[in-house]
């Protein structure tokens, strides 16, 4: 799994054990974390010294297990930190609405995982971090933005608390580019699987914010020189026969008519928590240009899926990489260039590109 060089050097001191890697990162004022690790030789305190069973971070400052993806599982081992310039120069012309549009060249932004580190920590919602991310996206004059899920972390089934956390998220969205497309994450459902019509507090709150009849949807953006780009938003935790049929037909149609197919979903394409196997298999049997995912609170890109499946879970939730976002630019030759950015919009590392598909 990729992580900043500072984290990598410090994390190398620690062995990945069944008890998890103790985490002593001090919290920032909005609930985020500084990216600092210590070896597991420090006094353990989570669960009376038993650790957090590998699925949670052991925060040895607060002595609490926190729901953050551990570097001991999931992600892509051996990946490199990517990002960098270029920018589009003159912003590509065009217009995109909530139902699609047409542009000279694609120029959009994406991030994922904007929530507190643990259940019902509404007072620690990373609202200031996400607001900065949204403002930086807008300053770059992208045509639109899309997120990759997890806008809340509410476990007490309180509609009021779910609405409060989602309200913080939507306040950040209002400071960013428009439209801002949303993807359903696992924390948008408090009961496992939420199909349309579910009265789950998290799901009903998310659907009200999404403003669409189904949590899965697609939009088409026509590009002037390179043809059609189809964006497919998958709802991993609303997977069932209805969405399965829709996804198959939507991707099959894209195979025949789209130059680019860009899939947005919450769970990574590889690792221990990928979502439903038949969902992944459906995506993999069709053409795809980019598979944008999150869930793991880091940035990573490995060689699987032709290097087209980056993890961008850096929208403010505490994790193993600094918060930020990415931009994607369609070059004049048809390539899509991916740039990782910090919360202020500054490029990080080296850019990478993919051909249409």
C-alpha positions in Angstrom: 0.0 0.0 0.0 1.4 3.4 -0.9 1.9 6.0 1.7 4.0 9.2 2.1 7.7 8.7 2.4 7.8 10.0 6.0 5.1 7.4 7.0 6.8 4.7 5.1 10.1 5.2 6.8 8.6 5.3 10.3 6.2 2.5 9.6 9.1 0.3 8.5 10.1 0.3 12.2 6.8 -1.5 13.0 5.9 -5.1 12.2 2.4 -5.8 11.0 0.9 -8.1 13.7 -2.5 -9.5 14.4 -3.0 -6.8 17.0 -2.7 -4.0 14.6 -0.1 -1.2 14.4 -0.2 1.2 17.4 -1.0 4.7 16.2 0.1 7.7 18.1 -0.7 10.4 15.6 -1.9 13.6 17.3 -5.3 14.8 16.2 -5.6 18.0 14.3 -8.3 20.6 15.3 -10.9 19.2 12.9 -10.4 15.5 13.8 -7.8 14.6 11.2 -4.4 13.2 12.1 -0.8 14.1 11.6 0.9 11.4 9.6 3.2 10.0 12.3 3.6 6.4 13.5 5.6 4.7 16.2 6.8 1.1 16.6 4.6 -1.3 18.6 7.1 -1.2 21.4 5.1 1.6 23.0 2.8 0.6 25.9 -0.3 -0.9 24.4 -3.6 0.3 25.9 -6.4 -0.5 23.4 -8.8 -3.1 24.8 -6.6 -3.6 27.8 -3.5 -4.1 25.8 -5.0 -6.7 23.4 -4.8 -4.4 20.4 -7.6 -3.9 17.9 -7.7 -7.3 16.1 -6.0 -5.9 13.0 -9.1 -4.2 11.6 -8.8 -0.9 13.5 -6.1 1.5 14.4 -5.0 1.5 18.0 -4.7 5.2 18.9 -2.3 5.1 21.8 -3.0 8.8 22.7 -6.7 8.2 23.3 -6.4 4.5 24.0 -9.2 3.8 21.6 -9.6 1.5 18.6 -10.6 3.6 15.6 -12.2 2.5 12.3 -9.4 3.3 9.9 -8.0 0.8 7.3 -4.8 -0.8 8.7 -1.7 -0.8 6.6 -1.5 -4.5 7.5 -4.4 -5.4 5.2 -5.9 -4.4 1.9 -4.5 -1.9 -0.5 -1.8 -2.5 -3.1 1.6 -3.6 -1.8 4.6 -2.0 -3.5 2.6 0.8 -5.2 4.2 4.2 -5.7 3.0 7.7 -4.7 1.9 9.3 -7.9 0.7 12.8 -8.8 2.2 16.0 -10.2 1.7 18.5 -13.0 0.4 19.2 -15.7 -2.6 21.5 -15.4 -4.8 22.3 -18.4 -3.5 25.8 -19.1 -6.5 27.4 -20.5 -9.5 25.7 -18.9 -11.2 23.4 -21.4 -14.5 24.9 -22.6 -17.8 23.2 -22.1 -20.6 22.6 -19.6 -21.6 19.7 -17.4 -24.8 19.5 -15.4 -26.2 16.8 -13.1 -27.4 14.9 -16.1 -24.2 15.1 -18.2 -23.0 17.5 -20.9 -20.4 18.3 -23.5 -16.9 19.7 -23.2 -13.8 20.4 -25.3 -11.7 18.1 -23.0 -12.4 16.5 -19.7 -11.1 18.3 -16.6 -12.5 17.0 -13.3 -11.6 16.3 -9.7 -12.1 13.4 -7.3 -11.6 12.3 -3.7 -13.2 9.9 -1.2 -13.8 9.1 2.4 -14.9 12.2 4.3 -16.0 11.2 7.8 -15.0 11.1 11.5 -12.6 8.4 12.6 -15.1 6.6 14.8 -18.8 6.0 15.3 -20.9 9.1 16.2 -18.0 11.5 16.5 -19.9 14.2 14.9 -17.9 16.9 16.8 -14.8 15.5 15.0 -16.2 15.6 11.5 -13.4 16.8 9.1 -15.5 19.7 7.8 -12.7 22.2 7.6 -10.4 19.8 5.7 -13.2 18.9 3.2 -14.1 22.6 2.8 -10.4 23.4 1.9 -10.4 20.5 -0.6 -13.6 21.7 -2.2 -12.4 25.3 -2.4 -9.1 24.1 -4.0 -11.1 22.1 -6.6 -13.1 25.1 -7.5 -10.0 27.3 -7.7 -8.6 25.0 -10.3 -11.8 25.6 -12.4 -12.6 21.9 -12.9 -15.8 21.2 -14.8 -17.2 19.0 -12.1 -16.1 16.8 -9.1 -17.0 13.3 -8.0 -16.6 11.7 -4.6 -16.0 8.0 -3.9 -18.2 7.4 -0.8 -18.4 7.5 3.0 -19.8 10.9 3.9 -20.7 9.9 7.5 -20.0 7.5 10.3 -23.2 7.1 12.4 -23.8 3.8 14.2 -26.6 4.8 16.6 -29.3 4.9 13.9 -30.1 8.5 14.6 -31.6 10.3 11.7 -30.7 13.6 13.3 -27.0 12.8 13.7 -26.8 11.3 10.2 -28.4 14.5 8.8 -25.9 16.7 10.9 -22.9 14.8 9.5 -24.3 14.9 5.9 -25.0 18.6 6.4 -21.3 19.2 7.1 -20.5 17.3 3.9 -23.0 19.3 1.8 -21.7 22.5 3.3 -18.3 21.6 1.9 -19.8 20.6 -1.5 -21.4 24.0 -1.7 -17.9 25.6 -1.6 -16.7 23.5 -4.4 -17.3 23.0 -8.1 -20.8 22.3 -9.5 -21.9 19.7 -10.2 -20.5 17.5 -7.5 -21.4 13.8 -8.1 -21.7 11.5 -5.1 -21.0 7.8 -4.7 -22.5 5.5 -2.1 -20.1 4.1 0.5 -20.5 1.4 3.1 -21.2 4.0 5.8 -24.2 5.3 3.8 -25.9 2.1 5.0 -26.1 1.1 8.7 -27.5 -2.4 8.2 -25.3 -4.2 5.7 -27.3 -3.8 2.4 -29.7 -1.0 1.7 -31.9 -1.4 -1.4 -34.1 1.4 -2.7 -36.9 2.0 -0.3 -34.9 1.2 2.8 -35.7 3.4 5.8 -32.2 3.0 7.3 -31.2 6.4 8.8 -27.9 6.6 7.0 -29.3 5.5 3.7 -32.4 7.7 3.7 -30.2 10.7 4.7 -27.7 9.9 1.8 -30.5 9.5 -0.7 -32.0 12.9 0.2 -28.6 14.5 -0.3 -28.0 12.6 -3.6 -31.4 13.7 -5.0 -31.7 10.7 -7.3 -34.3 7.8 -7.3 -31.6 5.1 -7.1 -28.1 5.1 -5.5 -26.6 3.9 -8.7 -26.6 6.0 -11.9 -24.6 7.0 -15.0 -24.0 10.3 -16.9 -22.6 10.9 -20.3 -20.1 13.7 -21.2 -19.4 14.3 -24.9 -15.8 15.4 -25.6 -15.2 17.5 -28.7 -12.3 15.6 -30.3 -12.3 12.2 -28.6 -15.9 11.1 -28.3 -18.2 10.0 -25.5 -17.1 9.6 -21.8 -19.5 7.5 -19.7 -19.3 7.9 -15.9 -20.8 5.0 -14.0 -21.5 5.4 -10.3 -21.9 2.0 -8.6 -23.5 1.6 -5.2 -21.6 -1.3 -3.6 -23.8 -1.6 -0.5 -27.0 -1.5 -2.5 -26.0 -4.5 -4.6 -28.8 -6.8 -5.8 -30.5 -8.1 -8.9 -31.8 -4.7 -10.0 -28.5 -3.0 -9.9 -26.8 -6.0 -11.4 -29.0 -5.9 -14.4 -28.5 -2.1 -14.7 -24.7 -2.3 -14.4 -24.4 -5.1 -17.1 -26.6 -3.1 -19.6 -24.9 0.2 -18.8 -21.4 -1.1 -19.3 -22.4 -3.2 -22.4 -23.8 -0.1 -24.0 -20.7 1.9 -23.1 -18.5 -0.9 -24.7 -20.2 -0.1 -28.1 -20.6 3.7 -27.9 -18.2 5.3 -25.4 -14.5 6.1 -26.0 -14.0 6.3 -22.2 -15.7 4.4 -19.4 -15.0 5.8 -15.9 -16.4 3.8 -13.0 -16.7 5.3 -9.6 -17.3 3.0 -6.7 -16.4 2.9 -3.0 -14.5 -0.4 -2.5 -11.1 -1.1 -4.1 -10.9 -3.6 -6.9 -8.4 -5.8 -5.1 -7.6 -6.7 -1.5 -9.7 -8.1 1.4 -12.7 -5.8 1.1 -13.7 -5.4 -2.6 -17.5 -5.8 -2.2 -19.6 -8.4 -4.0 -17.7 -10.8 -6.2 -20.2 -10.7 -9.0 -20.1 -6.9 -9.0 -16.4 -6.9 -9.4 -16.6 -9.6 -12.1 -19.2 -7.6 -14.1 -16.9 -4.5 -14.2 -13.9 -6.5 -15.1 -15.5 -8.2 -18.1 -16.2 -4.8 -19.8 -14.0 -2.0 -21.0 -12.8 0.6 -18.5 -10.6 3.6 -18.7 -10.4 4.3 -15.0 -11.8 2.5 -11.9 -11.9 5.2 -9.2 -12.2 3.8 -5.7 -11.6 4.7 -2.0 -12.6 2.9 1.3 -8.9 2.5 2.3 -7.9 5.9 3.8 -4.9 6.4 1.6 -3.7 7.0 -1.9 -2.5 4.0 -3.8 -2.0 2.7 -7.3 -0.7 -0.7 -8.2 -0.1 -2.6 -11.4 -3.5 -4.5 -11.2 -6.1 -3.6 -13.8 -3.4 -2.1 -16.0 -2.7 0.6 -13.4 -6.2 2.0 -14.0 -7.6 1.5 -10.5 -6.3 4.1 -8.1 -7.5 4.3 -4.5 -8.2 7.9 -3.5 -9.5 7.7 0.1 -8.1 11.0 1.2 -11.1 13.3 1.6 -10.5 14.0 5.3 -11.1 10.7 7.1 -8.2 9.9 9.4 -5.8 7.5 7.6 -2.4 6.7 6.4 -1.9 9.5 3.9 -2.4 13.3 4.1 -5.8 14.6 2.9 -6.3 15.9 -0.6 -7.7 15.0 -4.0 -6.9 14.2 -7.5 -7.5 15.8 -10.9 -8.0 14.1 -14.3 -7.3 15.9 -17.5 -8.0 14.7 -21.0 -5.0 15.4 -23.2 -5.3 16.4 -26.8 -4.1 13.0 -27.9 -6.9 11.3 -25.9 -4.9 10.2 -22.8 -6.2 10.9 -19.3 -3.6 12.4 -17.0 -4.0 11.8 -13.3 -2.5 14.3 -10.8 -2.5 13.8 -7.0 -2.9 17.1 -5.0 -2.8 18.2 -1.4 -5.6 20.1 0.2 -4.5 23.4 -1.3 -4.4 22.0 -4.8 -0.6 21.8 -5.1 0.6 18.8 -7.1 2.3 15.9 -5.3 4.8 13.6 -6.9 4.7 12.5 -10.5 1.7 12.4 -12.8 0.6 9.3 -14.7 -1.6 8.7 -17.7 -3.8 6.0 -19.3 -5.1 5.6 -22.8 -8.9 5.6 -23.4 -9.4 1.7 -23.2 
